[in-house]
Amino acid sequence: MKILVTGGAGFIGSNIVKRLVDLVHEPVVYDNLSSGYCQNLLPQVPFIEADLRNLELLVEAAQGCGVILHLAASVGNKRSIDLPQVDSEINLIGTLNVLEAARYLGINRVVFSSSAGIFGELKTLPIAEGHPQDPDSPYGTSKLAAEKMCLVYNKLYGMRNICLRYFNVFGPHQRFDAYGNVIPIFANRLLRKEPIHIFGDGEQTRDFVNVRDVVSANLKAAFSEEVQGVFNIGSGARISINQLAQMMQKAAGLTADIEYLPPRPGDVRDSLADISKAQKLLGYDPGTDIYSDLVDYWNWIKNDPLSN
Ligand SMILES: NC(=O)c1ccc[n+]([C@@H]2O[C@H](COP(=O)([O-])OP(=O)(O)OC[C@H]3O[C@@H](n4cnc5c(N)ncnc54)[C@H](O)[C@@H]3O)[C@@H](O)[C@H]2O)c1
């Protein structure tokens, strides 16, 4: 099947594109390279360098596609707090453009990459899909609004859109950037033999999910014809940031000084996905050995020319 992957030059998108190629599908990448890398592109995969805010180019790119996997986004709480307007232009209006392109072309499924950021501060543990949604950042808010837009297109236009709410994703092709995820940030500091910075007391917890499992969730969502709606995509387990720092030093065979800094605005205290809905309806089946996945990640990043 021909499949448009927006954000296909990014971390998760490029892992999806590789899996689609292995499965002999025909992905097309649509990306403006604002946080993605040319080095993530595959020569045999058509690449359209364009912005989500350009509806005309989106329609052109999606011609002949059976599904759109929509990952392109302005990613993360911190970036959205710095640039709230840009965040909504890309994450909300950009998603609306993807939905309009799909509607215009008669593509009845968009798989939207949403985020656990839509929930805000934890009220019950673990977090099921129906947990109160009270985001703490413009990013969580724009992702929630974009989800609602996907669901309203299901109601109004007979689409079968699926929103996947990722928890903290990690794995190969995830590189350090100033707005990045804690695992590449810690890895980057270990690579440079610099102290690890922890915001707050480090006892805050996160549900880290391997990108391999997020790729599988996207494929299940793309091809589960009867299913639609919202799904949590995590590992179903959590560790503290202090535990993560210890595990990463062990995985790297290195030790680092830990420096504690004040907590950051927009960061939630705890996070843990209830993944039973995705397990039941999508057949989602994530791995559980985070330490061995961190060893694999370290082995990837220490040999990645762009990270060294
Ligand atoms: N990484 C995580 O832990 C995580 C957690 C929750 C949700 N998500 C969501 O998953 C998706 C992929 O995230 P990622 O971690 O791979 O991030 P990423 O930054 O590596 O990938 C995003 C891609 O989108 C592209 N892009 C950004 N703005 C664009 C625009 N206006 N037009 C076209 N392309 C644009 C970037 O160049 C990049 O290649 C995002 O929607 C993100 O919100 C990620």
The ligand as an ORCA input file, in Angstrom:
! r2SCAN-3c Opt
* xyz 0 1
  N       9.248     11.178     21.056
  C       8.306     11.082     21.994
  O       8.581     10.664     23.128
  C       6.874     11.447     21.684
  C       5.932     11.352     22.729
  C       4.608     11.695     22.469
  C       4.236     12.074     21.192
  N       5.167     12.167     20.195
  C       4.703     12.590     18.873
  O       5.247     11.720     17.890
  C       5.470     12.429     16.676
  C       6.900     12.217     16.205
  O       7.780     12.712     17.209
  P       9.361     12.487     17.137
  O       9.803     12.219     18.522
  O       9.709     11.543     16.060
  O       9.864     13.959     16.786
  P      10.825     14.484     15.633
  O      11.053     15.939     15.938
  O      12.018     13.620     15.479
  O       9.916     14.333     14.345
  C       8.993     15.306     13.913
  C       9.189     15.474     12.425
  O       8.228     16.418     11.944
  C       8.874     17.319     11.044
  N       8.119     18.570     11.081
  C       8.002     19.432     12.126
  N       7.220     20.473     11.788
  C       6.826     20.252     10.511
  C       6.011     20.986      9.603
  N       5.467     22.155      9.948
  N       5.810     20.484      8.356
  C       6.400     19.299      7.994
  N       7.185     18.577      8.796
  C       7.392     19.045     10.046
  C      10.289     17.458     11.588
  O      11.221     17.918     10.629
  C      10.571     16.038     12.059
  O      11.155     15.260     11.040
  C       5.122     13.892     16.977
  O       3.808     14.141     16.532
  C       5.191     13.964     18.490
  O       4.357     14.984     18.995
  C       6.483     11.866     20.420
*
